[in-house]
Amino acid sequence: AVNTGSLVELLRLDDAARELRLARGEALFTVAHDVKRPFRVAVGPHTVVAVGTEFDIRLHEDGAIDVIVTDGQVRLLSGDAEQGLLARGDALRIGADGQRSVTRLDEHELAARLAWRRGMIEFRGQPLAEALAEFSRYTPARFEVTDAAAARTPIGGTVPAGDVDTLLEALSTNFRLESSRGPDGTIRITPQR
């Protein structure tokens, strides 16, 4: 499954290998184990190698990479050097600066991170500014938060991807944030008075 605004390129598909490149965005890969035809996904300077598994890769615009293993195991390569094995529930973040961190996700966190497959976006306490950046991937609407404290407001809940009206209603009802449209169509979000 390929998320919105994403690009996956086929590099090689033959009797000896299955190789793709995630050039932009996010994709979920479900892979049948085949020792004769390893499955590899190149992302930035790294390669994720499946070991009979399901995993999600997201390449952020700033070059950061997220890998989430939802079933089985994957190996991470940087160049030809193996960097480690990831198992079900592991979430690897490689920052734009190359720093790596691995966290364990429980079932709820896994479901939240992969809600896009169901056409939903689930927020679990992200600051409003970060939540709006994520939501903006699914709509041409542009948002502006005019208050620094409002931009830091933790947002939680699930909304349909790209459904601007539902998002704005939830912000008003649950977080006391109102919205207005500027002359250029930008949606300005401010604390309710």
N, C-alpha and C positions, 0 to 999 in steps of 0.2 A: 504494500500500500504506500502511495506517495502522497505526502501532505501538500497543501496549497503552496504555490510559488516555489516549487522544488524541481530539481533536474537531476535525473540519474542517467548516466551514460554507460552503454555496453562497451566494454573494452575487449573481452574475449569470451567466447562460448563455443567450446569444442569438446572432444573426447578427453582432453587433459586438464581443462580448467573452466571455471565459471568466474569471470571477473567483471566487476562494475565499478564506476566512480560516482560518488555523490558529489556533484559539482555545486549544488546549491540546495538549501532547505533541509527537509527531513523525510526519511522513508523508513518503513518497517519491513524487515526481511524475514520470511519464514523459509527455512532451508532444510531440505532433506540431506542427511549425511551421505556422502559418497567419497570414500577415500581416494578413488581414482580421479575425481574431478573436484578439487577443493573449491570452496566458494569464498571469494575475497571481495571486499568493498574498500576501495581507496577513498580516503577523505583527507584533504589537505596532505600533509607529509606522512600520514599514517595509513595503515591497512588493518582492517578488522577481518579476521579469518574465522568463519563459522565452523563449529564442531557439532553439526546436527542440532539446529537451534532456531530461536526466533529472537531478533534483536532490532532495536531502533537506533538510528543515527541521525543526529541533527547537527548541521554545520551552520553556525551563527554568522551573521554578517561581519562581525569583527574578527572572524577566524577561529573562535572558540568552538570546541567539538563536544557533544554529549553522546555517549553510547549507553544504552540501557538494555540489559539482557533480560528478556521476559521468559525464556525457556532455554535449557541446555547451557552451553558454554561457548565463549568466543576467546580467541587469542588476539592480542594487540601487538602489531609490529610497527616499529618506526624505522623506515628503511628496511634493512634485512634483520635488524635486531629485535628479538622478542622482548616485549615490555611487560608481559604478564598475562594471566588467564583470568577471565571474568566469568562469574556464574550467575544463575538466575537470581534476579533481585539486585544485582550490582549496577550502580550508576556511576560511570566514569565521566569526569569533566576534565578536559584538557583546555586550559585557558589560552587566550590569544598569546600569552607570554610563554606557553609551553608547560606551565605548572600543571601537575596531575593530581587529582584527588578522586577517591572512590568512596561512595557511600552505599549503604544497604537500604533498599526501599521495601516497605511492607506492601501488602496487597492493595491497600487504599492508595498509597503513593504511586504504585505502578499504574493503577487504573487512572489516576488523575493525570499522570504524565502522558498517557496514551489516549486520553479522551478524544483527541482529534479524529481518531479512527471512527468514532461514533458521531462525528459532526458536532462535537461539543468542545468547549474549553472549560477546564476546571481550575479555579484559582484557590490556592491554599495558603493565604496570608501574604502573598506578594504585595509590595507597595503598588499603589494605584498607577504610578508612572510605568512600572514594569508590566503590570497587567494590561494596560492600554497598548503598550508596544506589542505584546503578544497578540492581543485582539486585532490589532491593525493588520496583521498578516492575512486576515480573512475578509477584509473590506477595503474599499478605496477611501472610506471616510477618514478624515484627519482629526486628531484630538489635540487639545491644548489644555493643560492644567495650570490655572493662573495663580494658584496658592501653593507655596512650598510645603506647608503642613499637609494639605490635601494630597499632594503628590506622594507623600510618605504613608498615607492611610493604608493599613493592611486590608486587602480585599480577599474575600472567600466566597465560594459559590460556583455554580455551574451555569453556563449560558450557551445557547446555540452559537456556533462559530459564524461570525458575520452578521448576526441579528442585532443591529445597532439599537433599535427601539427597546428590545428586552434588556440589553445592557444598561441603557440610560435609566430605564424604570427601576432596575435593581439598585443602581447607584443612588437614586433618589430615595427609594423606600428603605433600603437597608443601611445606607452609609451617609445619608443626609447630604448628598452632593447633587447640585442642580446643574442643568446643562442649557446652553443657548448656542444658536448658530450665528457665526459671524457672517459678514457680507461675502467673504470668500468661500463659505461653506464649512469652514473649520468649526468643530464642535468644542466649545469652551466649557470646561467643568470647573465649578467653584463650590465652596461650602454654602449650604443653605443659610439664608439669613434668618 
